[in-house]
Amino acid sequence: MTQPVNTLVSRRTALASAFAASAAAVLPAVASAATPAGGPDAELLKLAQQYWMVENGITFMEAEPAPAFGTAAEKDYENRMDNLLEDKARVLKLLADMYARTREGLRAKGEIVEKSLPIHIRFNAVDLDDLEIRLALSLARDVAGGAA
């Protein structure tokens, strides 16, 4: 059974509102401690904020009831989740390839590693090409000043 269009629109509006509210409530302190625009870690801090928005979207979707198997709603749910997971992978790759140059940048990477690495290790087979591992190694490189 499909839902009326009005219900879908209001559900999407509610989803977007809840997502925005949860993102604003959960974003780490790095968002408010960002370096001034054009600072050495401005791009890194912007990516860190994107990461938290995506991560909060994933968390929100995982908390909502799963749609019935084989329905259009399930396909929509899976597409939205796939898009979020692709965004997360894109942001992690970019962060892993960047050097943190300020305390705020180091904190931003550290908060992401602290949140994502334990979950990733627990639920995935790990190798050095995994994005979360690359991000952790990138953070270690940043903290060590590239000495290794």
ROPA-941077 format. One record per atom (N, C-alpha, C, CB): residue in one letter; atom name; x, y, z. Coordinates in Angstrom, 2 decimals. Glycine has a CB too. Example, Ala and Ser with C-alpha at 12.3 -4.5 7.8 and 13.67 -1.06 7.14 Angstrom:
residues 2
("A" "N" (13.19 -5.69 7.80))
("A" "CA" (12.30 -4.50 7.80))
("A" "C" (13.20 -3.30 7.80))
("A" "CB" (11.31 -4.47 9.05))
("S" "N" (12.85 -2.25 7.08))
("S" "CA" (13.67 -1.06 7.14))
("S" "C" (12.90 0.03 7.87))
("S" "CB" (14.08 -0.60 5.72))
end
This chain:
residues 148
("M" "N" (0.85 -1.18 0.00))
("M" "CA" (0.00 0.00 0.00))
("M" "C" (0.89 1.24 0.00))
("M" "CB" (-0.97 0.00 1.23))
("T" "N" (0.62 2.16 -0.84))
("T" "CA" (1.41 3.38 -0.89))
("T" "C" (0.75 4.46 -0.06))
("T" "CB" (1.60 3.86 -2.35))
("Q" "N" (1.57 5.39 0.39))
("Q" "CA" (1.06 6.49 1.18))
("Q" "C" (0.63 7.62 0.26))
("Q" "CB" (2.12 6.99 2.19))
("P" "N" (-0.33 8.42 0.70))
("P" "CA" (-0.70 9.58 -0.10))
("P" "C" (0.48 10.53 -0.23))
("P" "CB" (-1.91 10.30 0.52))
("V" "N" (0.51 11.30 -1.30))
("V" "CA" (1.61 12.22 -1.57))
("V" "C" (1.80 13.18 -0.41))
("V" "CB" (1.37 12.99 -2.87))
("N" "N" (0.72 13.71 0.14))
("N" "CA" (0.83 14.67 1.24))
("N" "C" (1.56 14.08 2.43))
("N" "CB" (-0.54 15.15 1.67))
("T" "N" (1.34 12.81 2.73))
("T" "CA" (2.03 12.16 3.84))
("T" "C" (3.51 12.05 3.56))
("T" "CB" (1.43 10.76 4.11))
("L" "N" (3.88 11.69 2.32))
("L" "CA" (5.29 11.58 1.97))
("L" "C" (5.99 12.92 2.09))
("L" "CB" (5.43 11.04 0.55))
("V" "N" (5.36 13.98 1.64))
("V" "CA" (5.97 15.30 1.72))
("V" "C" (6.17 15.68 3.17))
("V" "CB" (5.12 16.35 0.99))
("S" "N" (5.17 15.48 4.01))
("S" "CA" (5.31 15.87 5.40))
("S" "C" (6.33 14.98 6.11))
("S" "CB" (3.95 15.80 6.12))
("R" "N" (6.42 13.71 5.70))
("R" "CA" (7.43 12.84 6.31))
("R" "C" (8.83 13.31 5.93))
("R" "CB" (7.21 11.37 5.88))
("R" "N" (9.01 13.68 4.66))
("R" "CA" (10.31 14.19 4.22))
("R" "C" (10.66 15.48 4.95))
("R" "CB" (10.32 14.41 2.70))
("T" "N" (9.67 16.34 5.12))
("T" "CA" (9.91 17.59 5.83))
("T" "C" (10.28 17.30 7.27))
("T" "CB" (8.67 18.50 5.77))
("A" "N" (9.57 16.37 7.90))
("A" "CA" (9.88 16.00 9.27))
("A" "C" (11.26 15.37 9.36))
("A" "CB" (8.82 15.03 9.81))
("L" "N" (11.61 14.53 8.39))
("L" "CA" (12.92 13.90 8.37))
("L" "C" (14.01 14.95 8.25))
("L" "CB" (13.02 12.90 7.21))
("A" "N" (13.83 15.90 7.34))
("A" "CA" (14.83 16.95 7.15))
("A" "C" (14.96 17.80 8.41))
("A" "CB" (14.46 17.83 5.96))
("S" "N" (13.84 18.13 9.03))
("S" "CA" (13.88 18.94 10.26))
("S" "C" (14.57 18.19 11.39))
("S" "CB" (12.46 19.34 10.68))
("A" "N" (14.23 16.92 11.55))
("A" "CA" (14.85 16.13 12.61))
("A" "C" (16.33 15.95 12.35))
("A" "CB" (14.17 14.76 12.72))
("F" "N" (16.69 15.73 11.10))
("F" "CA" (18.10 15.58 10.74))
("F" "C" (18.87 16.85 11.07))
("F" "CB" (18.24 15.25 9.24))
("A" "N" (18.33 18.00 10.68))
("A" "CA" (19.00 19.27 10.95))
("A" "C" (19.13 19.51 12.44))
("A" "CB" (18.26 20.42 10.29))
("A" "N" (18.08 19.21 13.19))
("A" "CA" (18.12 19.42 14.64))
("A" "C" (19.14 18.50 15.30))
("A" "CB" (16.74 19.20 15.26))
("S" "N" (19.16 17.23 14.88))
("S" "CA" (20.11 16.30 15.49))
("S" "C" (21.54 16.66 15.10))
("S" "CB" (19.81 14.86 15.06))
("A" "N" (21.73 17.11 13.88))
("A" "CA" (23.08 17.50 13.45))
("A" "C" (23.56 18.70 14.25))
("A" "CB" (23.10 17.83 11.95))
("A" "N" (22.70 19.67 14.45))
("A" "CA" (23.10 20.85 15.21))
("A" "C" (23.40 20.49 16.66))
("A" "CB" (22.00 21.92 15.15))
("A" "N" (22.65 19.54 17.21))
("A" "CA" (22.85 19.17 18.61))
("A" "C" (24.10 18.32 18.82))
("A" "CB" (21.65 18.44 19.12))
("V" "N" (24.51 17.56 17.82))
("V" "CA" (25.57 16.59 18.01))
("V" "C" (26.91 17.02 17.42))
("V" "CB" (25.16 15.28 17.41))
("L" "N" (26.92 18.02 16.56))
("L" "CA" (28.20 18.44 15.98))
("L" "C" (29.20 18.72 17.09))
("L" "CB" (28.02 19.68 15.08))
("P" "N" (30.40 18.24 16.94))
("P" "CA" (31.39 18.45 17.99))
("P" "C" (31.80 19.91 18.12))
("P" "CB" (32.60 17.62 17.72))
("A" "N" (32.52 20.20 19.18))
("A" "CA" (32.94 21.55 19.48))
("A" "C" (33.79 22.14 18.36))
("A" "CB" (33.70 21.59 20.77))
("V" "N" (34.38 21.29 17.53))
("V" "CA" (35.23 21.79 16.46))
("V" "C" (34.48 22.75 15.55))
("V" "CB" (35.79 20.64 15.65))
("A" "N" (33.18 22.56 15.41))
("A" "CA" (32.42 23.44 14.53))
("A" "C" (32.44 24.87 15.05))
("A" "CB" (30.98 22.95 14.41))
("S" "N" (32.36 25.05 16.36))
("S" "CA" (32.36 26.39 16.90))
("S" "C" (33.77 26.92 17.11))
("S" "CB" (31.61 26.43 18.19))
("A" "N" (34.76 26.04 17.12))
("A" "CA" (36.13 26.46 17.35))
("A" "C" (36.91 26.56 16.05))
("A" "CB" (36.82 25.50 18.30))
("A" "N" (36.19 26.60 14.94))
("A" "CA" (36.86 26.60 13.64))
("A" "C" (37.75 27.82 13.48))
("A" "CB" (35.82 26.57 12.51))
("T" "N" (38.84 27.63 12.74))
("T" "CA" (39.73 28.75 12.47))
("T" "C" (39.01 29.73 11.55))
("T" "CB" (41.06 28.26 11.83))
("P" "N" (39.46 30.97 11.53))
("P" "CA" (38.80 31.94 10.67))
("P" "C" (38.82 31.50 9.21))
("P" "CB" (39.48 33.31 10.82))
("A" "N" (37.87 32.02 8.45))
("A" "CA" (37.81 31.69 7.02))
("A" "C" (39.17 31.96 6.40))
("A" "CB" (36.70 32.51 6.30))
("G" "N" (39.65 31.01 5.63))
("G" "CA" (40.94 31.16 5.00))
("G" "C" (42.09 30.72 5.87))
("G" "CB" (41.13 32.57 4.59))
("G" "N" (41.81 30.26 7.11))
("G" "CA" (42.86 29.77 8.00))
("G" "C" (43.47 28.50 7.42))
("G" "CB" (42.32 29.51 9.41))
("P" "N" (44.59 28.06 7.99))
("P" "CA" (45.29 26.91 7.42))
("P" "C" (44.48 25.61 7.39))
("P" "CB" (46.54 26.67 8.19))
("D" "N" (43.50 25.46 8.29))
("D" "CA" (42.69 24.24 8.31))
("D" "C" (41.24 24.50 7.95))
("D" "CB" (42.77 23.60 9.67))
("A" "N" (40.96 25.61 7.29))
("A" "CA" (39.57 25.94 6.97))
("A" "C" (38.90 24.84 6.14))
("A" "CB" (39.51 27.27 6.21))
("E" "N" (39.59 24.32 5.14))
("E" "CA" (39.01 23.27 4.30))
("E" "C" (38.82 21.98 5.10))
("E" "CB" (39.90 23.00 3.06))
("L" "N" (39.79 21.64 5.92))
("L" "CA" (39.70 20.44 6.75))
("L" "C" (38.51 20.55 7.71))
("L" "CB" (41.01 20.21 7.55))
("L" "N" (38.35 21.70 8.35))
("L" "CA" (37.26 21.88 9.30))
("L" "C" (35.90 21.84 8.60))
("L" "CB" (37.42 23.21 10.05))
("K" "N" (35.83 22.37 7.39))
("K" "CA" (34.59 22.30 6.62))
("K" "C" (34.26 20.84 6.30))
("K" "CB" (34.72 23.13 5.31))
("L" "N" (35.27 20.07 5.91))
("L" "CA" (35.05 18.65 5.65))
("L" "C" (34.65 17.90 6.92))
("L" "CB" (36.32 18.02 5.05))
("A" "N" (35.23 18.26 8.05))
("A" "CA" (34.86 17.62 9.32))
("A" "C" (33.38 17.89 9.62))
("A" "CB" (35.75 18.14 10.48))
("Q" "N" (32.92 19.11 9.37))
("Q" "CA" (31.50 19.41 9.58))
("Q" "C" (30.64 18.58 8.63))
("Q" "CB" (31.23 20.92 9.36))
("Q" "N" (31.07 18.43 7.39))
("Q" "CA" (30.34 17.59 6.44))
("Q" "C" (30.27 16.16 6.94))
("Q" "CB" (31.00 17.64 5.04))
("Y" "N" (31.40 15.66 7.47))
("Y" "CA" (31.43 14.31 8.01))
("Y" "C" (30.34 14.14 9.07))
("Y" "CB" (32.82 13.98 8.59))
("W" "N" (30.28 15.08 10.02))
("W" "CA" (29.32 14.96 11.13))
("W" "C" (27.89 15.06 10.63))
("W" "CB" (29.57 16.02 12.19))
("M" "N" (27.64 15.87 9.63))
("M" "CA" (26.30 15.93 9.06))
("M" "C" (25.91 14.58 8.46))
("M" "CB" (26.21 17.05 7.99))
("V" "N" (26.83 13.98 7.71))
("V" "CA" (26.57 12.67 7.10))
("V" "C" (26.42 11.61 8.18))
("V" "CB" (27.71 12.29 6.12))
("E" "N" (27.32 11.61 9.15))
("E" "CA" (27.27 10.61 10.22))
("E" "C" (25.96 10.70 11.00))
("E" "CB" (28.47 10.79 11.19))
("N" "N" (25.51 11.91 11.27))
("N" "CA" (24.24 12.09 11.97))
("N" "C" (23.08 11.62 11.11))
("N" "CB" (24.05 13.56 12.37))
("G" "N" (23.15 11.82 9.80))
("G" "CA" (22.11 11.32 8.90))
("G" "C" (22.05 9.80 8.92))
("G" "CB" (22.36 11.81 7.49))
("I" "N" (23.20 9.15 8.92))
("I" "CA" (23.25 7.69 8.99))
("I" "C" (22.65 7.20 10.31))
("I" "CB" (24.71 7.18 8.83))
("T" "N" (23.06 7.83 11.40))
("T" "CA" (22.56 7.45 12.73))
("T" "C" (21.05 7.62 12.79))
("T" "CB" (23.23 8.30 13.83))
("F" "N" (20.55 8.72 12.26))
("F" "CA" (19.11 8.97 12.25))
("F" "C" (18.38 7.90 11.45))
("F" "CB" (18.81 10.36 11.69))
("M" "N" (18.90 7.58 10.26))
("M" "CA" (18.25 6.57 9.43))
("M" "C" (18.26 5.19 10.09))
("M" "CB" (18.92 6.50 8.07))
("E" "N" (19.38 4.86 10.75))
("E" "CA" (19.47 3.56 11.42))
("E" "C" (18.49 3.46 12.57))
("E" "CB" (20.90 3.32 11.92))
("A" "N" (18.12 4.59 13.17))
("A" "CA" (17.21 4.58 14.31))
("A" "C" (15.74 4.49 13.89))
("A" "CB" (17.43 5.82 15.14))
("E" "N" (15.44 4.88 12.65))
("E" "CA" (14.04 4.83 12.23))
("E" "C" (13.66 3.42 11.82))
("E" "CB" (13.79 5.81 11.06))
("P" "N" (12.37 3.07 11.93))
("P" "CA" (11.94 1.72 11.55))
("P" "C" (12.22 1.46 10.07))
("P" "CB" (10.44 1.53 11.85))
("A" "N" (12.69 0.26 9.79))
("A" "CA" (12.98 -0.12 8.40))
("A" "C" (11.67 -0.30 7.64))
("A" "CB" (13.84 -1.43 8.35))
("P" "N" (11.62 0.18 6.42))
("P" "CA" (10.42 -0.03 5.60))
("P" "C" (10.24 -1.52 5.27))
("P" "CB" (10.49 0.80 4.29))
("A" "N" (9.05 -1.88 4.91))
("A" "CA" (8.75 -3.27 4.56))
("A" "C" (9.58 -3.71 3.36))
("A" "CB" (7.24 -3.44 4.27))
("F" "N" (10.04 -4.94 3.42))
("F" "CA" (10.87 -5.51 2.36))
("F" "C" (10.14 -5.50 1.03))
("F" "CB" (11.30 -6.94 2.72))
("G" "N" (10.86 -5.11 -0.02))
("G" "CA" (10.32 -5.16 -1.37))
("G" "C" (9.44 -3.99 -1.76))
("G" "CB" (9.56 -6.40 -1.53))
("T" "N" (9.29 -3.02 -0.88))
("T" "CA" (8.42 -1.88 -1.19))
("T" "C" (9.23 -0.73 -1.80))
("T" "CB" (7.69 -1.39 0.09))
("A" "N" (8.51 0.20 -2.38))
("A" "CA" (9.16 1.40 -2.92))
("A" "C" (9.83 2.18 -1.79))
("A" "CB" (8.13 2.29 -3.66))
("A" "N" (9.21 2.17 -0.63))
("A" "CA" (9.79 2.87 0.53))
("A" "C" (11.14 2.25 0.92))
("A" "CB" (8.83 2.82 1.73))
("E" "N" (11.24 0.91 0.82))
("E" "CA" (12.51 0.27 1.13))
("E" "C" (13.58 0.67 0.12))
("E" "CB" (12.35 -1.27 1.16))
("K" "N" (13.21 0.70 -1.15))
("K" "CA" (14.16 1.09 -2.19))
("K" "C" (14.63 2.53 -1.96))
("K" "CB" (13.53 0.95 -3.59))
("D" "N" (13.72 3.42 -1.61))
("D" "CA" (14.07 4.81 -1.32))
("D" "C" (15.00 4.88 -0.11))
("D" "CB" (12.80 5.65 -1.06))
("Y" "N" (14.68 4.11 0.92))
("Y" "CA" (15.52 4.06 2.13))
("Y" "C" (16.94 3.60 1.78))
("Y" "CB" (14.88 3.12 3.20))
("E" "N" (17.04 2.53 1.02))
("E" "CA" (18.34 1.99 0.64))
("E" "C" (19.13 2.98 -0.22))
("E" "CB" (18.17 0.67 -0.12))
("N" "N" (18.45 3.68 -1.13))
("N" "CA" (19.12 4.68 -1.95))
("N" "C" (19.65 5.84 -1.10))
("N" "CB" (18.17 5.22 -3.01))
("R" "N" (18.84 6.30 -0.16))
("R" "CA" (19.28 7.39 0.72))
("R" "C" (20.47 6.95 1.56))
("R" "CB" (18.13 7.85 1.63))
("M" "N" (20.42 5.72 2.09))
("M" "CA" (21.53 5.21 2.91))
("M" "C" (22.78 5.05 2.05))
("M" "CB" (21.15 3.86 3.58))
("D" "N" (22.64 4.51 0.86))
("D" "CA" (23.79 4.36 -0.04))
("D" "C" (24.43 5.71 -0.34))
("D" "CB" (23.36 3.68 -1.36))
("N" "N" (23.60 6.73 -0.58))
("N" "CA" (24.13 8.06 -0.85))
("N" "C" (24.90 8.61 0.36))
("N" "CB" (22.99 9.02 -1.21))
("L" "N" (24.37 8.41 1.56))
("L" "CA" (25.07 8.86 2.76))
("L" "C" (26.40 8.13 2.94))
("L" "CB" (24.18 8.65 4.00))
("L" "N" (26.39 6.82 2.72))
("L" "CA" (27.63 6.05 2.86))
("L" "C" (28.67 6.45 1.82))
("L" "CB" (27.34 4.55 2.75))
("E" "N" (28.22 6.76 0.61))
("E" "CA" (29.15 7.26 -0.41))
("E" "C" (29.72 8.62 -0.02))
("E" "CB" (28.45 7.35 -1.78))
("D" "N" (28.87 9.49 0.51))
("D" "CA" (29.34 10.80 0.98))
("D" "C" (30.35 10.64 2.10))
("D" "CB" (28.15 11.67 1.45))
("K" "N" (30.08 9.73 3.02))
("K" "CA" (31.00 9.49 4.13))
("K" "C" (32.35 9.02 3.62))
("K" "CB" (30.41 8.46 5.11))
("A" "N" (32.35 8.09 2.69))
("A" "CA" (33.61 7.58 2.13))
("A" "C" (34.37 8.69 1.41))
("A" "CB" (33.33 6.40 1.16))
("R" "N" (33.66 9.54 0.67))
("R" "CA" (34.30 10.64 -0.05))
("R" "C" (34.97 11.60 0.92))
("R" "CB" (33.27 11.39 -0.91))
("V" "N" (34.25 11.96 1.99))
("V" "CA" (34.80 12.91 2.97))
("V" "C" (35.99 12.29 3.71))
("V" "CB" (33.71 13.34 3.98))
("L" "N" (35.88 11.02 4.10))
("L" "CA" (36.99 10.36 4.80))
("L" "C" (38.24 10.31 3.92))
("L" "CB" (36.59 8.95 5.22))
("K" "N" (38.05 10.03 2.64))
("K" "CA" (39.20 9.99 1.73))
("K" "C" (39.87 11.36 1.66))
("K" "CB" (38.78 9.54 0.32))
("L" "N" (39.07 12.39 1.52))
("L" "CA" (39.64 13.75 1.45))
("L" "C" (40.36 14.11 2.75))
("L" "CB" (38.53 14.78 1.17))
("L" "N" (39.75 13.79 3.89))
("L" "CA" (40.38 14.09 5.18))
("L" "C" (41.68 13.31 5.36))
("L" "CB" (39.42 13.77 6.33))
("A" "N" (41.67 12.06 4.95))
("A" "CA" (42.87 11.22 5.10))
("A" "C" (44.03 11.74 4.27))
("A" "CB" (42.57 9.78 4.71))
("D" "N" (43.72 12.45 3.20))
("D" "CA" (44.77 12.97 2.33))
("D" "C" (45.23 14.38 2.72))
("D" "CB" (44.27 12.99 0.91))
("M" "N" (44.64 14.95 3.77))
("M" "CA" (44.98 16.32 4.19))
("M" "C" (45.86 16.31 5.43))
("M" "CB" (43.71 17.13 4.45))
("Y" "N" (46.71 17.30 5.54))
("Y" "CA" (47.47 17.53 6.76))
("Y" "C" (46.69 18.48 7.65))
("Y" "CB" (48.89 18.10 6.44))
("A" "N" (46.64 18.19 8.93))
("A" "CA" (46.08 19.14 9.91))
("A" "C" (47.23 20.06 10.31))
("A" "CB" (45.45 18.39 11.17))
("R" "N" (46.96 21.36 10.32))
("R" "CA" (48.01 22.33 10.61))
("R" "C" (47.78 23.11 11.90))
("R" "CB" (48.14 23.29 9.47))
("T" "N" (46.61 22.94 12.49))
("T" "CA" (46.28 23.66 13.72))
("T" "C" (45.74 22.68 14.75))
("T" "CB" (45.26 24.79 13.44))
("R" "N" (45.64 23.15 15.98))
("R" "CA" (45.04 22.31 17.03))
("R" "C" (43.61 21.95 16.67))
("R" "CB" (45.07 23.03 18.38))
("E" "N" (42.89 22.91 16.09))
("E" "CA" (41.50 22.64 15.71))
("E" "C" (41.42 21.56 14.64))
("E" "CB" (40.83 23.93 15.21))
("G" "N" (42.35 21.59 13.70))
("G" "CA" (42.38 20.57 12.66))
("G" "C" (42.69 19.19 13.24))
("G" "CB" (43.40 20.93 11.60))
("L" "N" (43.68 19.16 14.14))
("L" "CA" (44.01 17.89 14.80))
("L" "C" (42.82 17.38 15.61))
("L" "CB" (45.24 18.06 15.71))
("R" "N" (42.16 18.29 16.32))
("R" "CA" (40.99 17.90 17.12))
("R" "C" (39.89 17.37 16.21))
("R" "CB" (40.47 19.09 17.96))
("A" "N" (39.66 18.02 15.08))
("A" "CA" (38.61 17.58 14.16))
("A" "C" (38.87 16.16 13.68))
("A" "CB" (38.52 18.53 12.96))
("K" "N" (40.10 15.90 13.26))
("K" "CA" (40.44 14.53 12.81))
("K" "C" (40.34 13.55 13.97))
("K" "CB" (41.87 14.49 12.21))
("G" "N" (40.84 13.94 15.13))
("G" "CA" (40.81 13.06 16.29))
("G" "C" (39.39 12.68 16.70))
("G" "CB" (41.50 13.71 17.46))
("E" "N" (38.47 13.64 16.66))
("E" "CA" (37.08 13.35 17.03))
("E" "C" (36.45 12.36 16.05))
("E" "CB" (36.26 14.64 17.07))
("I" "N" (36.78 12.50 14.78))
("I" "CA" (36.25 11.58 13.77))
("I" "C" (36.83 10.19 13.97))
("I" "CB" (36.55 12.09 12.35))
("V" "N" (38.14 10.12 14.19))
("V" "CA" (38.78 8.82 14.43))
("V" "C" (38.19 8.17 15.68))
("V" "CB" (40.32 8.98 14.58))
("E" "N" (38.04 8.96 16.75))
("E" "CA" (37.51 8.43 18.01))
("E" "C" (36.10 7.85 17.83))
("E" "CB" (37.48 9.54 19.07))
("K" "N" (35.29 8.48 16.99))
("K" "CA" (33.93 8.01 16.75))
("K" "C" (33.90 6.84 15.78))
("K" "CB" (33.08 9.14 16.22))
("S" "N" (34.62 6.96 14.66))
("S" "CA" (34.41 6.00 13.58))
("S" "C" (35.28 4.76 13.64))
("S" "CB" (34.64 6.67 12.30))
("L" "N" (36.49 4.87 14.13))
("L" "CA" (37.40 3.72 14.06))
("L" "C" (36.94 2.52 14.88))
("L" "CB" (38.76 4.14 14.51))
("P" "N" (36.53 2.69 16.15))
("P" "CA" (36.08 1.51 16.90))
("P" "C" (34.90 0.79 16.25))
("P" "CB" (35.71 1.91 18.32))
("I" "N" (33.96 1.56 15.73))
("I" "CA" (32.80 0.95 15.06))
("I" "C" (33.25 0.22 13.81))
("I" "CB" (31.74 2.03 14.70))
("H" "N" (34.12 0.85 13.05))
("H" "CA" (34.59 0.24 11.81))
("H" "C" (35.34 -1.07 12.09))
("H" "CB" (35.51 1.23 11.06))
("I" "N" (36.20 -1.05 13.07))
("I" "CA" (36.97 -2.26 13.41))
("I" "C" (36.04 -3.37 13.89))
("I" "CB" (38.03 -1.96 14.48))
("R" "N" (35.04 -3.01 14.67))
("R" "CA" (34.12 -4.00 15.22))
("R" "C" (33.30 -4.68 14.14))
("R" "CB" (33.19 -3.34 16.23))
("F" "N" (32.91 -3.96 13.10))
("F" "CA" (31.97 -4.50 12.12))
("F" "C" (32.56 -4.82 10.76))
("F" "CB" (30.87 -3.54 11.94))
("N" "N" (33.84 -4.60 10.57))
("N" "CA" (34.43 -4.82 9.25))
("N" "C" (35.76 -5.54 9.34))
("N" "CB" (34.61 -3.49 8.53))
("A" "N" (36.06 -6.24 8.28))
("A" "CA" (37.40 -6.79 8.15))
("A" "C" (38.31 -5.59 7.86))
("A" "CB" (37.49 -7.89 7.01))
("V" "N" (39.39 -5.51 8.57))
("V" "CA" (40.24 -4.32 8.49))
("V" "C" (41.51 -4.60 7.71))
("V" "CB" (40.58 -3.82 9.88))
("D" "N" (41.87 -3.69 6.82))
("D" "CA" (43.19 -3.71 6.22))
("D" "C" (43.65 -2.26 6.05))
("D" "CB" (43.17 -4.46 4.84))
("L" "N" (44.88 -2.07 5.68))
("L" "CA" (45.45 -0.73 5.66))
("L" "C" (44.85 0.17 4.58))
("L" "CB" (46.93 -0.82 5.45))
("D" "N" (44.09 -0.37 3.65))
("D" "CA" (43.45 0.46 2.64))
("D" "C" (42.07 0.94 3.07))
("D" "CB" (43.35 -0.30 1.36))
("D" "N" (41.57 0.47 4.23))
("D" "CA" (40.28 0.96 4.71))
("D" "C" (40.38 2.44 5.01))
("D" "CB" (39.83 0.18 5.97))
("L" "N" (39.34 3.19 4.66))
("L" "CA" (39.38 4.64 4.80))
("L" "C" (39.57 5.09 6.24))
("L" "CB" (38.12 5.25 4.24))
("E" "N" (38.92 4.42 7.18))
("E" "CA" (39.08 4.81 8.58))
("E" "C" (40.51 4.57 9.05))
("E" "CB" (38.09 4.04 9.46))
("I" "N" (41.13 3.48 8.62))
("I" "CA" (42.52 3.21 8.98))
("I" "C" (43.43 4.26 8.34))
("I" "CB" (42.94 1.77 8.53))
("R" "N" (43.17 4.59 7.07))
("R" "CA" (43.97 5.64 6.42))
("R" "C" (43.84 6.96 7.16))
("R" "CB" (43.54 5.81 4.96))
("L" "N" (42.62 7.28 7.64))
("L" "CA" (42.43 8.52 8.39))
("L" "C" (43.21 8.47 9.70))
("L" "CB" (40.93 8.76 8.66))
("A" "N" (43.17 7.34 10.40))
("A" "CA" (43.93 7.21 11.66))
("A" "C" (45.43 7.36 11.40))
("A" "CB" (43.65 5.85 12.33))
("L" "N" (45.91 6.74 10.34))
("L" "CA" (47.32 6.86 10.01))
("L" "C" (47.67 8.28 9.60))
("L" "CB" (47.70 5.88 8.89))
("S" "N" (46.75 8.96 8.93))
("S" "CA" (46.96 10.35 8.56))
("S" "C" (47.06 11.23 9.80))
("S" "CB" (45.82 10.84 7.65))
("L" "N" (46.19 10.97 10.78))
("L" "CA" (46.24 11.72 12.04))
("L" "C" (47.57 11.46 12.74))
("L" "CB" (45.07 11.33 12.95))
("A" "N" (47.99 10.21 12.78))
("A" "CA" (49.29 9.91 13.41))
("A" "C" (50.41 10.64 12.68))
("A" "CB" (49.55 8.37 13.41))
("R" "N" (50.34 10.68 11.38))
("R" "CA" (51.34 11.40 10.59))
("R" "C" (51.33 12.89 10.95))
("R" "CB" (51.08 11.21 9.07))
("D" "N" (50.13 13.45 11.07))
("D" "CA" (50.01 14.87 11.42))
("D" "C" (50.59 15.17 12.79))
("D" "CB" (48.56 15.30 11.38))
("V" "N" (50.27 14.32 13.76))
("V" "CA" (50.75 14.54 15.12))
("V" "C" (52.27 14.37 15.19))
("V" "CB" (50.06 13.57 16.09))
("A" "N" (52.80 13.42 14.42))
("A" "CA" (54.24 13.16 14.43))
("A" "C" (55.00 14.14 13.54))
("A" "CB" (54.52 11.74 14.00))
("G" "N" (54.29 14.99 12.84))
("G" "CA" (54.95 15.94 11.96))
("G" "C" (55.54 15.31 10.71))
("G" "CB" (56.02 16.65 12.70))
("G" "N" (55.01 14.17 10.32))
("G" "CA" (55.51 13.49 9.13))
("G" "C" (56.86 12.86 9.32))
("G" "CB" (55.58 14.44 7.99))
("A" "N" (57.22 12.56 10.58))
("A" "CA" (58.57 12.03 10.89))
("A" "C" (58.74 10.61 10.40))
("A" "CB" (58.82 12.09 12.40))
("A" "N" (57.66 9.85 10.28))
("A" "CA" (57.79 8.44 9.90))
("A" "C" (58.09 8.26 8.43))
("A" "CB" (56.54 7.69 10.25))
end
